[in-house]
Amino acid sequence: MKISRKLRRHIRRTDALATRAENSHKKSKERARRDARMMDTLKSGSLPYSPAVMSWLSRKLGQRSSRITQEQVNSLQR
């Protein structure tokens, strides 16, 4: 029996939604762990940080990493 294209798309969409619901819990926990790890790194040093930390800071502050100042990093720590 051949499955129609419409039915295949529906099955894929349903599977994707189930996977997303399952993975969102894991991802939110991982984000919390990453935030804690990055905050510990911020407390132990000063600019310039490693590329991973600078990328995280850039996302948190909404700025390019080359424009981030130590004052902004200090305000994030509070």
PyMOL Python script that loads the backbone (N, CA, C, O; Angstrom):
from pymol import cmd

cmd.read_pdbstr("""\
ATOM      1  N   MET A   1       0.842  -1.186   0.000  1.00  0.00           N
ATOM      2  CA  MET A   1       0.000   0.000   0.000  1.00  0.00           C
ATOM      3  C   MET A   1       0.883   1.245   0.000  1.00  0.00           C
ATOM      4  O   MET A   1       1.840   1.339   0.769  1.00  0.00           O
ATOM      5  N   LYS A   2       0.565   2.161  -0.837  1.00  0.00           N
ATOM      6  CA  LYS A   2       1.329   3.400  -0.943  1.00  0.00           C
ATOM      7  C   LYS A   2       0.675   4.471  -0.068  1.00  0.00           C
ATOM      8  O   LYS A   2      -0.537   4.684  -0.118  1.00  0.00           O
ATOM      9  N   ILE A   3       1.503   5.134   0.726  1.00  0.00           N
ATOM     10  CA  ILE A   3       1.008   6.196   1.610  1.00  0.00           C
ATOM     11  C   ILE A   3       1.081   7.516   0.861  1.00  0.00           C
ATOM     12  O   ILE A   3       2.078   7.824   0.208  1.00  0.00           O
ATOM     13  N   SER A   4       0.017   8.284   0.965  1.00  0.00           N
ATOM     14  CA  SER A   4      -0.029   9.553   0.241  1.00  0.00           C
ATOM     15  C   SER A   4       0.974  10.544   0.824  1.00  0.00           C
ATOM     16  O   SER A   4       1.382  10.444   1.980  1.00  0.00           O
ATOM     17  N   ARG A   5       1.343  11.474   0.007  1.00  0.00           N
ATOM     18  CA  ARG A   5       2.300  12.504   0.429  1.00  0.00           C
ATOM     19  C   ARG A   5       1.744  13.313   1.604  1.00  0.00           C
ATOM     20  O   ARG A   5       2.471  13.666   2.533  1.00  0.00           O
ATOM     21  N   LYS A   6       0.454  13.594   1.544  1.00  0.00           N
ATOM     22  CA  LYS A   6      -0.195  14.362   2.607  1.00  0.00           C
ATOM     23  C   LYS A   6      -0.108  13.621   3.943  1.00  0.00           C
ATOM     24  O   LYS A   6       0.165  14.228   4.979  1.00  0.00           O
ATOM     25  N   LEU A   7      -0.338  12.320   3.912  1.00  0.00           N
ATOM     26  CA  LEU A   7      -0.273  11.520   5.138  1.00  0.00           C
ATOM     27  C   LEU A   7       1.168  11.438   5.660  1.00  0.00           C
ATOM     28  O   LEU A   7       1.394  11.509   6.868  1.00  0.00           O
ATOM     29  N   ARG A   8       2.138  11.290   4.752  1.00  0.00           N
ATOM     30  CA  ARG A   8       3.548  11.245   5.181  1.00  0.00           C
ATOM     31  C   ARG A   8       3.952  12.549   5.855  1.00  0.00           C
ATOM     32  O   ARG A   8       4.639  12.536   6.877  1.00  0.00           O
ATOM     33  N   ARG A   9       3.527  13.676   5.286  1.00  0.00           N
ATOM     34  CA  ARG A   9       3.829  14.976   5.894  1.00  0.00           C
ATOM     35  C   ARG A   9       3.185  15.097   7.265  1.00  0.00           C
ATOM     36  O   ARG A   9       3.799  15.617   8.197  1.00  0.00           O
ATOM     37  N   HIS A  10       1.963  14.627   7.393  1.00  0.00           N
ATOM     38  CA  HIS A  10       1.261  14.680   8.674  1.00  0.00           C
ATOM     39  C   HIS A  10       1.990  13.837   9.726  1.00  0.00           C
ATOM     40  O   HIS A  10       2.136  14.260  10.873  1.00  0.00           O
ATOM     41  N   ILE A  11       2.439  12.660   9.336  1.00  0.00           N
ATOM     42  CA  ILE A  11       3.166  11.782  10.264  1.00  0.00           C
ATOM     43  C   ILE A  11       4.472  12.442  10.694  1.00  0.00           C
ATOM     44  O   ILE A  11       4.810  12.437  11.878  1.00  0.00           O
ATOM     45  N   ARG A  12       5.212  13.012   9.732  1.00  0.00           N
ATOM     46  CA  ARG A  12       6.475  13.691  10.078  1.00  0.00           C
ATOM     47  C   ARG A  12       6.239  14.862  11.019  1.00  0.00           C
ATOM     48  O   ARG A  12       6.989  15.058  11.976  1.00  0.00           O
ATOM     49  N   ARG A  13       5.196  15.640  10.747  1.00  0.00           N
ATOM     50  CA  ARG A  13       4.878  16.793  11.585  1.00  0.00           C
ATOM     51  C   ARG A  13       4.520  16.347  13.007  1.00  0.00           C
ATOM     52  O   ARG A  13       4.955  16.963  13.980  1.00  0.00           O
ATOM     53  N   THR A  14       3.740  15.293  13.122  1.00  0.00           N
ATOM     54  CA  THR A  14       3.351  14.775  14.434  1.00  0.00           C
ATOM     55  C   THR A  14       4.574  14.270  15.194  1.00  0.00           C
ATOM     56  O   THR A  14       4.728  14.546  16.384  1.00  0.00           O
ATOM     57  N   ASP A  15       5.442  13.531  14.504  1.00  0.00           N
ATOM     58  CA  ASP A  15       6.669  13.049  15.135  1.00  0.00           C
ATOM     59  C   ASP A  15       7.553  14.201  15.585  1.00  0.00           C
ATOM     60  O   ASP A  15       8.150  14.150  16.660  1.00  0.00           O
ATOM     61  N   ALA A  16       7.636  15.238  14.762  1.00  0.00           N
ATOM     62  CA  ALA A  16       8.474  16.390  15.099  1.00  0.00           C
ATOM     63  C   ALA A  16       7.946  17.105  16.333  1.00  0.00           C
ATOM     64  O   ALA A  16       8.724  17.527  17.189  1.00  0.00           O
ATOM     65  N   LEU A  17       6.641  17.241  16.428  1.00  0.00           N
ATOM     66  CA  LEU A  17       6.065  17.905  17.600  1.00  0.00           C
ATOM     67  C   LEU A  17       6.297  17.100  18.869  1.00  0.00           C
ATOM     68  O   LEU A  17       6.580  17.666  19.925  1.00  0.00           O
ATOM     69  N   ALA A  18       6.178  15.781  18.768  1.00  0.00           N
ATOM     70  CA  ALA A  18       6.419  14.924  19.932  1.00  0.00           C
ATOM     71  C   ALA A  18       7.884  14.998  20.359  1.00  0.00           C
ATOM     72  O   ALA A  18       8.186  15.066  21.550  1.00  0.00           O
ATOM     73  N   THR A  19       8.778  14.984  19.396  1.00  0.00           N
ATOM     74  CA  THR A  19      10.203  15.072  19.703  1.00  0.00           C
ATOM     75  C   THR A  19      10.542  16.411  20.331  1.00  0.00           C
ATOM     76  O   THR A  19      11.320  16.484  21.282  1.00  0.00           O
ATOM     77  N   ARG A  20       9.952  17.469  19.792  1.00  0.00           N
ATOM     78  CA  ARG A  20      10.218  18.803  20.344  1.00  0.00           C
ATOM     79  C   ARG A  20       9.729  18.900  21.786  1.00  0.00           C
ATOM     80  O   ARG A  20      10.419  19.466  22.634  1.00  0.00           O
ATOM     81  N   ALA A  21       8.558  18.360  22.071  1.00  0.00           N
ATOM     82  CA  ALA A  21       8.030  18.398  23.434  1.00  0.00           C
ATOM     83  C   ALA A  21       8.931  17.616  24.387  1.00  0.00           C
ATOM     84  O   ALA A  21       9.144  18.027  25.527  1.00  0.00           O
ATOM     85  N   GLU A  22       9.449  16.508  23.920  1.00  0.00           N
ATOM     86  CA  GLU A  22      10.320  15.679  24.758  1.00  0.00           C
ATOM     87  C   GLU A  22      11.663  16.353  25.002  1.00  0.00           C
ATOM     88  O   GLU A  22      12.177  16.337  26.121  1.00  0.00           O
ATOM     89  N   ASN A  23      12.227  16.943  23.958  1.00  0.00           N
ATOM     90  CA  ASN A  23      13.559  17.529  24.070  1.00  0.00           C
ATOM     91  C   ASN A  23      13.569  18.888  24.751  1.00  0.00           C
ATOM     92  O   ASN A  23      14.605  19.295  25.275  1.00  0.00           O
ATOM     93  N   SER A  24      12.445  19.605  24.761  1.00  0.00           N
ATOM     94  CA  SER A  24      12.446  20.945  25.345  1.00  0.00           C
ATOM     95  C   SER A  24      12.752  20.907  26.837  1.00  0.00           C
ATOM     96  O   SER A  24      13.376  21.830  27.359  1.00  0.00           O
ATOM     97  N   HIS A  25      12.327  19.865  27.525  1.00  0.00           N
ATOM     98  CA  HIS A  25      12.634  19.744  28.958  1.00  0.00           C
ATOM     99  C   HIS A  25      14.133  19.547  29.158  1.00  0.00           C
ATOM    100  O   HIS A  25      14.737  20.159  30.039  1.00  0.00           O
ATOM    101  N   LYS A  26      14.721  18.698  28.344  1.00  0.00           N
ATOM    102  CA  LYS A  26      16.158  18.458  28.452  1.00  0.00           C
ATOM    103  C   LYS A  26      16.944  19.722  28.137  1.00  0.00           C
ATOM    104  O   LYS A  26      17.928  20.035  28.806  1.00  0.00           O
ATOM    105  N   LYS A  27      16.502  20.447  27.112  1.00  0.00           N
ATOM    106  CA  LYS A  27      17.223  21.646  26.700  1.00  0.00           C
ATOM    107  C   LYS A  27      17.124  22.753  27.743  1.00  0.00           C
ATOM    108  O   LYS A  27      18.095  23.476  27.968  1.00  0.00           O
ATOM    109  N   SER A  28      15.973  22.893  28.379  1.00  0.00           N
ATOM    110  CA  SER A  28      15.854  23.947  29.390  1.00  0.00           C
ATOM    111  C   SER A  28      16.742  23.645  30.587  1.00  0.00           C
ATOM    112  O   SER A  28      17.317  24.557  31.180  1.00  0.00           O
ATOM    113  N   LYS A  29      16.858  22.371  30.946  1.00  0.00           N
ATOM    114  CA  LYS A  29      17.761  22.002  32.038  1.00  0.00           C
ATOM    115  C   LYS A  29      19.212  22.257  31.656  1.00  0.00           C
ATOM    116  O   LYS A  29      19.998  22.737  32.473  1.00  0.00           O
ATOM    117  N   GLU A  30      19.567  21.936  30.417  1.00  0.00           N
ATOM    118  CA  GLU A  30      20.928  22.172  29.950  1.00  0.00           C
ATOM    119  C   GLU A  30      21.239  23.664  29.902  1.00  0.00           C
ATOM    120  O   GLU A  30      22.354  24.069  30.229  1.00  0.00           O
ATOM    121  N   ARG A  31      20.275  24.483  29.502  1.00  0.00           N
ATOM    122  CA  ARG A  31      20.491  25.938  29.494  1.00  0.00           C
ATOM    123  C   ARG A  31      20.777  26.448  30.896  1.00  0.00           C
ATOM    124  O   ARG A  31      21.645  27.302  31.083  1.00  0.00           O
ATOM    125  N   ALA A  32      20.058  25.935  31.878  1.00  0.00           N
ATOM    126  CA  ALA A  32      20.276  26.356  33.265  1.00  0.00           C
ATOM    127  C   ALA A  32      21.672  25.942  33.730  1.00  0.00           C
ATOM    128  O   ALA A  32      22.358  26.715  34.401  1.00  0.00           O
ATOM    129  N   ARG A  33      22.094  24.729  33.378  1.00  0.00           N
ATOM    130  CA  ARG A  33      23.447  24.278  33.755  1.00  0.00           C
ATOM    131  C   ARG A  33      24.500  25.131  33.071  1.00  0.00           C
ATOM    132  O   ARG A  33      25.496  25.499  33.693  1.00  0.00           O
ATOM    133  N   ARG A  34      24.292  25.454  31.782  1.00  0.00           N
ATOM    134  CA  ARG A  34      25.255  26.272  31.049  1.00  0.00           C
ATOM    135  C   ARG A  34      25.338  27.666  31.646  1.00  0.00           C
ATOM    136  O   ARG A  34      26.431  28.215  31.786  1.00  0.00           O
ATOM    137  N   ASP A  35      24.187  28.250  32.002  1.00  0.00           N
ATOM    138  CA  ASP A  35      24.187  29.576  32.611  1.00  0.00           C
ATOM    139  C   ASP A  35      24.988  29.575  33.911  1.00  0.00           C
ATOM    140  O   ASP A  35      25.776  30.488  34.158  1.00  0.00           O
ATOM    141  N   ALA A  36      24.789  28.562  34.732  1.00  0.00           N
ATOM    142  CA  ALA A  36      25.529  28.475  35.996  1.00  0.00           C
ATOM    143  C   ALA A  36      27.026  28.319  35.741  1.00  0.00           C
ATOM    144  O   ALA A  36      27.844  28.946  36.414  1.00  0.00           O
ATOM    145  N   ARG A  37      27.380  27.485  34.772  1.00  0.00           N
ATOM    146  CA  ARG A  37      28.792  27.254  34.445  1.00  0.00           C
ATOM    147  C   ARG A  37      29.442  28.541  33.928  1.00  0.00           C
ATOM    148  O   ARG A  37      30.570  28.864  34.298  1.00  0.00           O
ATOM    149  N   MET A  38      28.731  29.263  33.081  1.00  0.00           N
ATOM    150  CA  MET A  38      29.280  30.505  32.527  1.00  0.00           C
ATOM    151  C   MET A  38      29.405  31.576  33.602  1.00  0.00           C
ATOM    152  O   MET A  38      30.377  32.332  33.603  1.00  0.00           O
ATOM    153  N   MET A  39      28.456  31.655  34.506  1.00  0.00           N
ATOM    154  CA  MET A  39      28.542  32.637  35.592  1.00  0.00           C
ATOM    155  C   MET A  39      29.746  32.342  36.486  1.00  0.00           C
ATOM    156  O   MET A  39      30.413  33.269  36.947  1.00  0.00           O
ATOM    157  N   ASP A  40      30.030  31.072  36.732  1.00  0.00           N
ATOM    158  CA  ASP A  40      31.228  30.717  37.507  1.00  0.00           C
ATOM    159  C   ASP A  40      32.486  31.157  36.772  1.00  0.00           C
ATOM    160  O   ASP A  40      33.432  31.644  37.392  1.00  0.00           O
ATOM    161  N   THR A  41      32.501  30.990  35.466  1.00  0.00           N
ATOM    162  CA  THR A  41      33.651  31.406  34.666  1.00  0.00           C
ATOM    163  C   THR A  41      33.815  32.923  34.716  1.00  0.00           C
ATOM    164  O   THR A  41      34.936  33.427  34.790  1.00  0.00           O
ATOM    165  N   LEU A  42      32.708  33.645  34.676  1.00  0.00           N
ATOM    166  CA  LEU A  42      32.779  35.108  34.738  1.00  0.00           C
ATOM    167  C   LEU A  42      33.350  35.580  36.071  1.00  0.00           C
ATOM    168  O   LEU A  42      34.104  36.552  36.113  1.00  0.00           O
ATOM    169  N   LYS A  43      32.999  34.903  37.151  1.00  0.00           N
ATOM    170  CA  LYS A  43      33.476  35.302  38.476  1.00  0.00           C
ATOM    171  C   LYS A  43      34.968  35.052  38.642  1.00  0.00           C
ATOM    172  O   LYS A  43      35.632  35.725  39.430  1.00  0.00           O
ATOM    173  N   SER A  44      35.496  34.081  37.897  1.00  0.00           N
ATOM    174  CA  SER A  44      36.894  33.708  38.106  1.00  0.00           C
ATOM    175  C   SER A  44      37.873  34.470  37.222  1.00  0.00           C
ATOM    176  O   SER A  44      39.083  34.301  37.374  1.00  0.00           O
ATOM    177  N   GLY A  45      37.393  35.299  36.307  1.00  0.00           N
ATOM    178  CA  GLY A  45      38.326  35.992  35.417  1.00  0.00           C
ATOM    179  C   GLY A  45      37.819  37.346  34.982  1.00  0.00           C
ATOM    180  O   GLY A  45      36.877  37.896  35.553  1.00  0.00           O
ATOM    181  N   SER A  46      38.468  37.872  33.954  1.00  0.00           N
ATOM    182  CA  SER A  46      38.061  39.148  33.377  1.00  0.00           C
ATOM    183  C   SER A  46      38.274  39.082  31.869  1.00  0.00           C
ATOM    184  O   SER A  46      38.831  38.115  31.349  1.00  0.00           O
ATOM    185  N   LEU A  47      37.827  40.116  31.184  1.00  0.00           N
ATOM    186  CA  LEU A  47      37.968  40.140  29.725  1.00  0.00           C
ATOM    187  C   LEU A  47      39.425  40.036  29.329  1.00  0.00           C
ATOM    188  O   LEU A  47      40.271  40.559  30.054  1.00  0.00           O
ATOM    189  N   PRO A  48      39.761  39.418  28.264  1.00  0.00           N
ATOM    190  CA  PRO A  48      38.936  38.642  27.342  1.00  0.00           C
ATOM    191  C   PRO A  48      38.742  37.215  27.860  1.00  0.00           C
ATOM    192  O   PRO A  48      39.656  36.609  28.420  1.00  0.00           O
ATOM    193  N   TYR A  49      37.545  36.703  27.661  1.00  0.00           N
ATOM    194  CA  TYR A  49      37.207  35.331  28.040  1.00  0.00           C
ATOM    195  C   TYR A  49      37.388  34.421  26.834  1.00  0.00           C
ATOM    196  O   TYR A  49      37.719  34.879  25.741  1.00  0.00           O
ATOM    197  N   SER A  50      37.169  33.140  27.042  1.00  0.00           N
ATOM    198  CA  SER A  50      37.267  32.184  25.944  1.00  0.00           C
ATOM    199  C   SER A  50      36.148  32.441  24.931  1.00  0.00           C
ATOM    200  O   SER A  50      35.152  33.079  25.275  1.00  0.00           O
ATOM    201  N   PRO A  51      36.286  31.966  23.708  1.00  0.00           N
ATOM    202  CA  PRO A  51      35.244  32.194  22.690  1.00  0.00           C
ATOM    203  C   PRO A  51      33.860  31.683  23.100  1.00  0.00           C
ATOM    204  O   PRO A  51      32.852  32.304  22.761  1.00  0.00           O
ATOM    205  N   ALA A  52      33.799  30.576  23.815  1.00  0.00           N
ATOM    206  CA  ALA A  52      32.502  30.049  24.245  1.00  0.00           C
ATOM    207  C   ALA A  52      31.810  31.010  25.210  1.00  0.00           C
ATOM    208  O   ALA A  52      30.603  31.235  25.118  1.00  0.00           O
ATOM    209  N   VAL A  53      32.579  31.567  26.124  1.00  0.00           N
ATOM    210  CA  VAL A  53      32.026  32.508  27.095  1.00  0.00           C
ATOM    211  C   VAL A  53      31.633  33.810  26.408  1.00  0.00           C
ATOM    212  O   VAL A  53      30.593  34.389  26.721  1.00  0.00           O
ATOM    213  N   MET A  54      32.448  34.264  25.485  1.00  0.00           N
ATOM    214  CA  MET A  54      32.132  35.497  24.766  1.00  0.00           C
ATOM    215  C   MET A  54      30.870  35.337  23.922  1.00  0.00           C
ATOM    216  O   MET A  54      30.073  36.269  23.813  1.00  0.00           O
ATOM    217  N   SER A  55      30.689  34.181  23.336  1.00  0.00           N
ATOM    218  CA  SER A  55      29.483  33.919  22.554  1.00  0.00           C
ATOM    219  C   SER A  55      28.256  33.925  23.455  1.00  0.00           C
ATOM    220  O   SER A  55      27.219  34.487  23.102  1.00  0.00           O
ATOM    221  N   TRP A  56      28.378  33.299  24.614  1.00  0.00           N
ATOM    222  CA  TRP A  56      27.274  33.274  25.578  1.00  0.00           C
ATOM    223  C   TRP A  56      26.954  34.686  26.061  1.00  0.00           C
ATOM    224  O   TRP A  56      25.787  35.067  26.152  1.00  0.00           O
ATOM    225  N   LEU A  57      27.994  35.461  26.370  1.00  0.00           N
ATOM    226  CA  LEU A  57      27.805  36.851  26.798  1.00  0.00           C
ATOM    227  C   LEU A  57      27.125  37.669  25.704  1.00  0.00           C
ATOM    228  O   LEU A  57      26.246  38.485  25.982  1.00  0.00           O
ATOM    229  N   SER A  58      27.530  37.449  24.486  1.00  0.00           N
ATOM    230  CA  SER A  58      26.952  38.168  23.361  1.00  0.00           C
ATOM    231  C   SER A  58      25.453  37.905  23.257  1.00  0.00           C
ATOM    232  O   SER A  58      24.677  38.829  23.016  1.00  0.00           O
ATOM    233  N   ARG A  59      25.044  36.660  23.435  1.00  0.00           N
ATOM    234  CA  ARG A  59      23.618  36.334  23.388  1.00  0.00           C
ATOM    235  C   ARG A  59      22.881  36.940  24.575  1.00  0.00           C
ATOM    236  O   ARG A  59      21.766  37.439  24.417  1.00  0.00           O
ATOM    237  N   LYS A  60      23.484  36.905  25.760  1.00  0.00           N
ATOM    238  CA  LYS A  60      22.818  37.431  26.955  1.00  0.00           C
ATOM    239  C   LYS A  60      22.685  38.950  26.918  1.00  0.00           C
ATOM    240  O   LYS A  60      21.667  39.501  27.338  1.00  0.00           O
ATOM    241  N   LEU A  61      23.711  39.619  26.416  1.00  0.00           N
ATOM    242  CA  LEU A  61      23.715  41.081  26.405  1.00  0.00           C
ATOM    243  C   LEU A  61      23.143  41.671  25.122  1.00  0.00           C
ATOM    244  O   LEU A  61      22.833  42.861  25.069  1.00  0.00           O
ATOM    245  N   GLY A  62      23.001  40.850  24.094  1.00  0.00           N
ATOM    246  CA  GLY A  62      22.464  41.340  22.832  1.00  0.00           C
ATOM    247  C   GLY A  62      23.420  42.257  22.086  1.00  0.00           C
ATOM    248  O   GLY A  62      22.995  43.189  21.403  1.00  0.00           O
ATOM    249  N   GLN A  63      24.702  41.990  22.220  1.00  0.00           N
ATOM    250  CA  GLN A  63      25.733  42.809  21.575  1.00  0.00           C
ATOM    251  C   GLN A  63      26.779  41.916  20.944  1.00  0.00           C
ATOM    252  O   GLN A  63      26.915  40.743  21.293  1.00  0.00           O
ATOM    253  N   ARG A  64      27.514  42.493  20.007  1.00  0.00           N
ATOM    254  CA  ARG A  64      28.651  41.778  19.450  1.00  0.00           C
ATOM    255  C   ARG A  64      29.702  41.620  20.537  1.00  0.00           C
ATOM    256  O   ARG A  64      29.857  42.485  21.399  1.00  0.00           O
ATOM    257  N   SER A  65      30.416  40.514  20.488  1.00  0.00           N
ATOM    258  CA  SER A  65      31.384  40.244  21.553  1.00  0.00           C
ATOM    259  C   SER A  65      32.512  41.266  21.588  1.00  0.00           C
ATOM    260  O   SER A  65      33.088  41.511  22.648  1.00  0.00           O
ATOM    261  N   SER A  66      32.834  41.862  20.456  1.00  0.00           N
ATOM    262  CA  SER A  66      33.912  42.857  20.433  1.00  0.00           C
ATOM    263  C   SER A  66      33.493  44.159  21.116  1.00  0.00           C
ATOM    264  O   SER A  66      34.353  44.972  21.457  1.00  0.00           O
ATOM    265  N   ARG A  67      32.214  44.369  21.320  1.00  0.00           N
ATOM    266  CA  ARG A  67      31.705  45.599  21.943  1.00  0.00           C
ATOM    267  C   ARG A  67      31.411  45.449  23.430  1.00  0.00           C
ATOM    268  O   ARG A  67      31.014  46.416  24.080  1.00  0.00           O
ATOM    269  N   ILE A  68      31.597  44.263  23.974  1.00  0.00           N
ATOM    270  CA  ILE A  68      31.264  44.021  25.379  1.00  0.00           C
ATOM    271  C   ILE A  68      32.355  44.601  26.273  1.00  0.00           C
ATOM    272  O   ILE A  68      33.546  44.397  26.038  1.00  0.00           O
ATOM    273  N   THR A  69      31.924  45.331  27.307  1.00  0.00           N
ATOM    274  CA  THR A  69      32.867  45.922  28.254  1.00  0.00           C
ATOM    275  C   THR A  69      32.800  45.177  29.584  1.00  0.00           C
ATOM    276  O   THR A  69      31.850  44.443  29.856  1.00  0.00           O
ATOM    277  N   GLN A  70      33.819  45.381  30.398  1.00  0.00           N
ATOM    278  CA  GLN A  70      33.872  44.725  31.702  1.00  0.00           C
ATOM    279  C   GLN A  70      32.736  45.205  32.604  1.00  0.00           C
ATOM    280  O   GLN A  70      32.242  44.436  33.429  1.00  0.00           O
ATOM    281  N   GLU A  71      32.319  46.452  32.462  1.00  0.00           N
ATOM    282  CA  GLU A  71      31.214  46.977  33.263  1.00  0.00           C
ATOM    283  C   GLU A  71      29.914  46.215  32.957  1.00  0.00           C
ATOM    284  O   GLU A  71      29.129  45.923  33.859  1.00  0.00           O
ATOM    285  N   GLN A  72      29.703  45.902  31.676  1.00  0.00           N
ATOM    286  CA  GLN A  72      28.510  45.135  31.306  1.00  0.00           C
ATOM    287  C   GLN A  72      28.554  43.726  31.895  1.00  0.00           C
ATOM    288  O   GLN A  72      27.537  43.192  32.338  1.00  0.00           O
ATOM    289  N   VAL A  73      29.730  43.145  31.892  1.00  0.00           N
ATOM    290  CA  VAL A  73      29.903  41.802  32.471  1.00  0.00           C
ATOM    291  C   VAL A  73      29.642  41.849  33.971  1.00  0.00           C
ATOM    292  O   VAL A  73      28.999  40.957  34.525  1.00  0.00           O
ATOM    293  N   ASN A  74      30.144  42.896  34.628  1.00  0.00           N
ATOM    294  CA  ASN A  74      29.923  43.034  36.069  1.00  0.00           C
ATOM    295  C   ASN A  74      28.450  43.225  36.395  1.00  0.00           C
ATOM    296  O   ASN A  74      27.963  42.695  37.393  1.00  0.00           O
ATOM    297  N   SER A  75      27.734  43.981  35.560  1.00  0.00           N
ATOM    298  CA  SER A  75      26.315  44.192  35.808  1.00  0.00           C
ATOM    299  C   SER A  75      25.518  42.901  35.599  1.00  0.00           C
ATOM    300  O   SER A  75      24.479  42.708  36.232  1.00  0.00           O
ATOM    301  N   LEU A  76      25.989  42.033  34.731  1.00  0.00           N
ATOM    302  CA  LEU A  76      25.322  40.758  34.495  1.00  0.00           C
ATOM    303  C   LEU A  76      25.502  39.825  35.690  1.00  0.00           C
ATOM    304  O   LEU A  76      24.629  39.007  35.979  1.00  0.00           O
ATOM    305  N   GLN A  77      26.616  39.947  36.372  1.00  0.00           N
ATOM    306  CA  GLN A  77      26.919  39.082  37.517  1.00  0.00           C
ATOM    307  C   GLN A  77      26.040  39.406  38.718  1.00  0.00           C
ATOM    308  O   GLN A  77      25.840  38.548  39.577  1.00  0.00           O
ATOM    309  N   ARG A  78      25.519  40.604  38.795  1.00  0.00           N
ATOM    310  CA  ARG A  78      24.730  40.999  39.960  1.00  0.00           C
ATOM    311  C   ARG A  78      23.350  40.472  39.910  1.00  0.00           C
ATOM    312  O   ARG A  78      22.561  40.719  40.822  1.00  0.00           O
TER     313      ARG A  78
END
""", "prot")
cmd.dss("prot")
cmd.show_as("cartoon", "prot")
cmd.util.cbc("prot")
cmd.orient("prot")
